[in-house]
Amino acid sequence: MGFNSSFGGFSQEIQKGYFRSPVKPGGRNYLSGNFAELRPNHFHTGLDYKFGGAEGEPIYAAADGWVQRIKISSFGYGNVIYLKHPKGNITLYGHLRNFNPKLQAWMRQKLYEAQANELEVYPEPGELSVKKGELIANGGNTGSSGGPHLHFEIRDSLDRAMDPLLAGFPEILDNIPPTPQKIAIVPLEIDSRVNGKFQRLEITPILSGASYKIPETIKVTGKVGLEIQSYDKLDGANNQNGYPKFEVSDDGGKLFSLLIDKVDFNYTRHFLLHTHLNRFTKLYFQPNLKFDFLNPNTPGTGALLVETGQKKNIQIKLSDAYNNSRLVNLTLTGADLDSTLADGAAPASAQTSYFNHHMKIRVAQTDKGGLAKFFIGNTVYEILPAYQDAQTRTYLWDLRFGVPTKVDLCSEILDPQLFGHFPVGKEHLHASDRLTVKVAENSLLEDLYLRVDFSGSLSAPVLRLQEPTEYLWNPIEVLWDVSGYTGDKAKTHVYLRSPNGSRSFAGGEWEGGQIRFKTRNFGTFVLAEDNVKPTINLIRANSQGMRFTIKDNLSGIKSFEAYVDGKWVLMRYEHKQAVIWSETAQGEPLRGTAVLRVTDMAGNVAEWKGTIS
């Protein structure tokens, strides 16, 4: 099926035929990734062209223009070129093995002038002009790439990513509609229910003819929202890709649409608010979301309400950039609140879960009573279970009414471990005797009701902040009191420990018995002492060049520098293979005493010395 330009004004911003394919123009191309695809922590903002597992694929300029930015890097897009075009658009070419000889020589000179192993340069407009179809680079696997490919983007004049498929590249074929995997129905208010309970319900749709459907009718009370996990495929590839358009209708017609037309990199982590666990797209309005994808983008959009005893047939239409479409049908039935409802087996002790600003507590029944007491400052609020059966009581609390320091559940006292409330969009600081947390105006995606847990020992303290599946927009600052720690503070830093036990460097500065660090991730934090230097292993060192592997056991490589005969030498680094190699300014041979110094994040320095004759 050919490209369809029915996505409104957005499609007119990329003139069909203006851009030429950057890979195999006139041939056939296959993609491993596309625009709007859900990736861990971000939208994929371009096209990933497959190379068949090999580096060196010729990369061509998509249109006339000039080099706006050019960068040598070990991470992110790796070696990357940004071209600016007369119409105002920008194209990006990432994970390159090398630039063409002219650009490679120009960039190497800039690296030597700056004596920097990695560098980003902004040439003057027109300084490095290119023509449409000109060879500008060869494809590679540099930066945060999982294999050889080209990451290609088209951006508007404000540097916002757009869907390159709207350029209508004939080399890419797509006749396959999107495929739904799961539909989630979620409560949006404290009195909302899904099949009688305050719960997130995920259901797998089944294929029915050319469409999908949810076979059972879902009972709902109050306002609920829909989420969908799904993917798209393109012809000739098995990769599960993304797609840009969702439309939701009921028996009366279209209710709203969601179109992922542009991604503003200033708000890229708002993807974490737009999705559930990076997998489900939320099809309802969220007041703090910076993306303007919904139409209408107003409070109440996507909040579905069905009157008691009534039925509402809902249809979700999924459409890719080629206008291949798939329908998903489900039926919602309105129901009254039911206070006598089974909510699973009775837990051994109270179980607490959170959904946005709502706190849910499940606890076993007791003959000591059912009136729970929530202690908020100097005030005690008594509430009955939202619903219960002979085994279990379920309580719901809206944290906007206050953050409880404890909850008396009659049979036990619950410590919710809630440190404090941090309002979104405001700078805020909250302190206790063991912890101080400061958020900036743009730290949070939504209001934060921070949960904190201290464990471990004086010599090995452990701090848990929320869960790893909860997210921040930008870093928060934490001052952690670990006065009992007796290790070498000069080499001790904070690390984020993953569930599998691996540790990633978070850093930190000591202030007496406290350590101050910043984090953009929630999870479990520990202290670790790194006294071990990085390792340097020589592969070869001769007049033609030097090549090593460098590794670090804990904190990670921070920097490296090399000198031969007292002169600085450029070292290129590929972190995935832990390989580092030299490039001289003009290809001249190396001679004299050679030194390579490698420093890790904890300040440990390793050094290799040799003589090149």
N, C-alpha and C positions, 0 to 999 in steps of 0.2 A: 504494500500500500504506500502511496506517496505521502509526502509531508502535507499536513493540513494546517492552514494559518487561521484557524477559527478562534484563537484564544484572545481575541479582543485587541486593544491598543498595544499591548505588550509585543505582539508579533511584529508590528510595524517598526519597532526599534531596531530590529535586525533585518536588513534588506536581503531578501532571498536572492542568492546568486552573487552577492557582494564578496563573500568570503569563499576562498578555495580550501579544499581539504588539506590539512597540514601533513597528512600521511597518505601515501599511495594515491595522489589525485588522479581521478579517472578510473581507478581500479576498484577493488572491493575491500571494505574495512569491517572489522569486527571490534566490538567494545566489551571491556570487562567492567566498566562503570559508566554511569551517566548522571546528568543533572538531577538534583532533588533526591538522589538515592540516600537512604538513611545509613550513616556511618557512625561508629562510636564517637559520641560527643559533637557531631557536626553533620551538616548537609554536605554531600559531595557536590562541588560547585562547577563541575565540568564534565568532559568526556575522557575516559581512559581507553586509549587505542592499544590493541594487542599487537605484539611483535612476534608471536610464536616462540617466546622464551629466549630470544637472542637480542643482544645490544647492537647498536650501530645503524638502526633504521634511519634513512634520510628524513629530516624534518624540514618542511617548507613554510615560508611566510604565507599566512592566510590572505593577506591583502597588502597593498602598498602602505608604507609607514616608516617609522623610525624607532630605534630602541629607546624606550622610555626608562626602563630599569633592567639591570642585569646583575645576577648574583651567583656567587660560588658559595655553597653551603653543604654541610654534612647532614642537615636535617630538613624537615619541612618539604618544600618543593625541590630541594637539592640544587643542582645547577639549573637556573631558570632564566628565561628571557621574557620580558614584557614589551610588546610592540604597541605603539600608539598609532592610530589611523586617522586620516583626514576627517572622517565623519564623526570622530570623537570616541569611537569604541577603542577598547584595549583588548588585545589577545595575549594569552599567557601560554608558555610552553615549558613544562616542568619535568623534572627527573632526567635531565639530559646527560648523556655521557660526556659530550664535549660540544663546544660551539664551533662554527665554521672557522677556518684559519685566521681570517681577518679579526673576528670578534675574540677568538681565543688569544691572539697576540695582544690585542688591545687590553683585554681584561688582565692578562698576566702582568702587563706593565703597571696597571693600577694596583695590583696586589703587591708588587715589589716597591712601588712608591710608598704605599701605606705600611709595608712590612707586616701584612696581615694574611693569615692562611685562609680566612674566609672574609668575604667583603660583598657589600651591596653598593652599586654605583648608579647614579642617575645622570646619564649623559645629557648634554644640551640638546634641545629639540633640533632634529636634522643632522646632528653630528654623526650619527650612525644610521644612515638611511638604508631601507631594504625595499625590494620590489616584490610584488605578488608572485608567489611560486619560487622565489629565490631560496636556495639551500641555506638555512641559518644554523643548523645543528645536526647532531646525530642522537637518536634516542638512547636512553640508558636506564639505570636503576639507582640513581643517586637520591640522597635524602631519605625521607620516610616512605620508601617504596617497597612493596612486597615482591617485586619482580620487574623485569624490563617492560616498560610501557611509556607512552606519552600522556601526560595529564595536560589537557587543552581546555582553556576557558575563553569565553567572550564576555567582556564586561562593558558596562555603559560608561559614559563620561564621568560619572560620580564614583566609579570603581566598584559598582555593584555587579555581582555575577548574574548572568542571564543564561538561558538554555541554548547551548550551541546547536542543538538539533533544529532550532527554529531557522537556522541558516539554510536548511534544505539540502544538506550534503547527499548527493545521489549514491555515494559510495557506501552509505549505511542504510540497511533495509530493516523495516519493522512491520510485520503483519500480525503480531501477536498481542492480544489485549492483556491488561493487567490481571493478576490472579490474587483473590483474597485468601488469606490464611486463617485469620481469626477476627471476630468482632467482639469488642468489649462494651458493656453497658455499665456506666459508673454513676453513683449518686453525686449530685451537685450541691445539695443542701442537707442540713442535719436531719430533716424530716423526709428525705428522699429514701426510697427503698427499691431494691432490685430483687425480684422474687421474694419479697417480704423482708429482706435483710439489708442492713447498711453494708454493702459489699460491692466489690468489683467482680463482675461476672464475665468470663471469657468463653466464647462459644465458637466452634469450628463450623463454618458454613459448608454446605454440600452442593455439588453441581447438579443443576436441574435444567436440562436442555442446554441452552447457551448461557444461562445465568446461574447465579448461586443463590441459595436461600438458607435461612435459619429455620429448621423444621419445626421447632417448638415455639409456642407463644410465650413471651417474657412478660411477667407481671411487674408493673412499675407503679410507684407511688411518688408523688412530687416530681421535681425536675431532675431529669437524668440526661447524660450526654453519651455520645457514641465515640468510640475509638476503633481504628482499624489497623491490623497488621497485614501487609500485602506486598507484592512485588510485580515488576514487569520484566519481560524478556524481549530481546531483539533477535532477529533472524540469525541463525547460524551460531548462536552462543548459548551456553547454559547458565551464564551468570544471572543472579537475581538482582535486577536493577530497580531504579525508582521511576516515578512518573509524577506529573505536576498537578493534575486536576481531579477534584472530588466534588460531586454535586449530591445534595441530599433533598429528597422530595417526600411528600406524603400524599394522601388521596386528593388533596386540594391543589397540588402542583409543587413547584420547586420552592424549598424553604430557604436554602442558602447554598453558596458554593465556596470552595477553598482552592485557590490557585497559587502555587509556588512559582511566582514569576521572576522575582529578583531576590537575591540574598545579599544583604548589607553586612559586610565583614565587621563593622563596628558592633554588631549584635549577634555574631555567629553562634555564641554559646546559648542564645535563647532557643536554639534547637532543642535544648534539654527541657525547656518548658513546653515547647510545641509537641514533644513526643513523650510517651511513657516508656522509660527504660530503653531509649534509643530504638524502639521497635514499633510502637503503635503511634499513628498520627491521631492527634486529638481533634475531633470535629466539633468543637464548641469554643465560644469566646472565653478568653482569659485576660483579665484586666491589665496584667503587667507584661504581657507579651509584646515585644517591640516589632515583630513581623506583622505586616498588614496583608495577610493572605485571605482572610475571610471577607465575603461580600454577602450581606452587609456586615461590616466589622463593628458591631454595636453590642452592648450588654444584652444578654438574652439570646443572642444568636447561637443556635445549637442546643439550647436548653429545651428538651422535649417534655411536654406535659400532657398526660392522658387522663381524662376525667374517669372517675370510678365507674366501672361497668362498660366503658367504651373501648373500642379497638382503634388502633392507628397503624396503617400499613406504611412502612418506611422503605424507601428505595435509595440505595447509594450507587451512584454512577461513577466509575473509575475510568479516567481517560489519559492516554499517554500523548506525547508530543505529535504523534502521527494520527491522532484521533481514533485509534483503536480503543473500543470501550467495552466495559463489562458491568453488568448490573448485579447488585446484591440486594435481596429482599428479606425483610423481617417484619414481624408483627408485635406491637406492644399493646398490652391490655392494662387499663387503669384499675387499681385496687386500693382499698382502704388500708390504713395502718393497722397492723395486727400485733398486739402486745404479748400474745402467747404463741411463741414460735421457737422451734428447735434451731439451735445455732451450733451444732456439732457436739462432740463429746466434751464432757467437763474437763477443763485443764486442772493439773495438779496444783498450780498456783496461778494467780491472775496473769492474763496475757494482754499486752497493750500493743495496739497498732495505730498508725496515723495515716490520714488521707487529707492532704492539704492542711487546713487549720482544724480538722476534726480529730478527736482522740476517741478511740474505741477500746473498751475494756471488757474482756470476757472472763468470768469467774464462776466457779462451781456454786451451786445452790447451798444454802445453809439454813439451819433453823434459828439462827441468831438475828434474822431480819433481812430486809432487802433494800433499805433506804441508805444509799451511799452518800457520804459526806465529802465534799470537795473543799479543801482549805485554800482560800485565795486571800493572801495577806491576813488581815484580821477578821475576815468574813468567812463563814462556813455556809456552803450551799448544799442542800439536801435534794437528791433526785432519785426517782424510781428507775428501774431498768427500762430501757427503750423497748425491749422484748425479752421474754424468758420462757423456759419450759421447766420440766421437773428436774433437769440436770444442770442447766446453765443460765446465768444472768448476763445480759449484755447492756452496758452503759455507754452513752454517747455524751461527749462534752465538746462544746465549741470553744476553742482556745482564745478566740477573740474576746470572750467574756472574762478572761483571766487565766493566768498560768498557775495551776495548783502546785503547792509544795508537797502535799501528800493527799491521799484519798483513802478514807476509811470505808472498806467494803464489807463491814460487819464481821466477816470471817478472817480478814487480814488487813494490814495497813500497807498500802502501795506507795512506794517512792517512785514517781514518774521520771526522776532524774532530769527534770526540765530546768535548764540553767537560766533561761530568760527569753524575752520576746524582743526580736530585732525587726523593726518595721522596714519594709522595702522602700528604696529610694531616699533613705536618710542615713547620715552618718550617726552611728550609735555605739556606745561603749557600755559593757556590763562587766562587773568585777565581783569576785569572791576571794576568799583567802587563798585559794589554790590556783585560780585561773582568772585571767582578764582577756576578754575578746572584744576586738574593735572591728566594726564593719564600716566601709566607705559608702558613699552615696550610691555607687554603682556596683557594690559587692554582691547584692542579692537578686535572684530572679523573682522571688516573691517573699512575703513575710516569713521570717524564720523563727521557729520555736525550738531553740537549740537544746538538744539532749546531750548530756555529758556523763561519762562514766570513767571513774578512776579505778585502776587495778594494778596488778604487778606488785613489786616490792620497792624499797628505797633505792636499791642498787639497779633495779630494772623496772622503772615505772612505765605504766601504760595509760594512754589517754585515748578515749574513744569519743569522737564528735559525730553525731548522727550515724548514718549508714553510708557505705560507698555508693549506694544507688540513689542517693540524694545529692543535689548539685548546687554549685555556686556559679555566678556570672563572672566575677573577678575575685581576687584573693581577699581573705580576711586576715587580720593580724592577731596572733595568739601569744600571750605571755603566760608561760606554764611554770608553776613553782615546783621544783624538783630538788628541794634543799637537801634531801638525804643522799643525793647522788655523789659518789666518791671517786668516779673515774677521771681520766684526763680530759678536762673540759676543752682544752685546746684542740683535741682531735675528736671530740664528741659532738654530734649533731642530731637533729630530729630526722626520723625516717618515717615514711608512710608504709605501713606493713599491709600487704595484700592478704586475702584469705588463705592463699597457698603458702604464706610465710615469707615470700620475697619482699625486699625492702627497696624503696626508691627515695632518693635524697630530697629532703625538704629544707635542710639548712638550719639556720638559727644563729643568734648571737647571745652569748652569756651575759647576764647582768646579776652578778653574785650567785645566789642559789636559784635563779630563774633563767629560763631561756626563751627568747623572743623569736618567733618564726612566722612566716606567711604561708598560707595554703589556699589553693583554688579547688581542693578536693576534700571531701569528708572521708572519714574512715578511722582506722586505728593507728595511732602515732606512738613510736617508741624512740628511745635513745640508743645510739650505737656508736662505738668507738672505732675509728679507722686509723690505725697506725701503720698500715701496710702500703708500701710504695706501689705505684703501677709497675707492670712488667713490660719490658722492651725486649723483643726477640728479633735479631737481625735476620733478614732474608738474603739481602745482598747489599754491598756498598762498594761501588767502583766508580770510575770516571764517568760512566754513563748515567749514574744515579744511585740513590739510596732507597731501600724498601724495608719496612719493618712491620711487625704486628705489635700492637700496644693494647693492653687490657688493664682493668682495675677490678679488685675483688668486691668492692662495696659501694663507695660514694660515687664513682664514675669519673671519667676523664673530663677535666675542666679546660686544659689548654696544653699546647705543645709548641716548641720552637726549635729550630735547627740552625747551625752555623757551620760553614766550611771555610777554613783558612781565615776565620774571623768575620766572614761576611754572612749576612742573613740569607737563608735559602727557603723558598716556598715549599711547604709540605702539604700535600693533598691527603684527605682522610676519608675513608669509607667505614662508618661505624658498624655496619652490618657484618662486614668481614673482619673488622678490627685491623684494617690494613692502612698504612701510611706510607707515602712515597714522595720523592722530591721532583720538582720541576724548576729548572734554571731559567733565568730571565730570557736568554737568547738561545737556549739549547747548548750552551757552552759546557765543556767537561768539568767535572769536579776534581779538585786536587787540594791536598793539605789535611790538616787536623779537622776532623768532623765531630760535632757534638749534637746530640738530640736530648732535650729535656722535656719530660712529660709530667704534668702536675694534675693531681686528682682534686675533687671538690673539697676534701678535708685538708688540703695543703701539703700532702706528701709529694715529694719530688723524686722522680727516677731519672737517671742520666746514663746515656751510652756515649762512649768515646772511641774513636778509631782514627786511623790514618788512611787516606785515599791517595794513592800515587798514580 
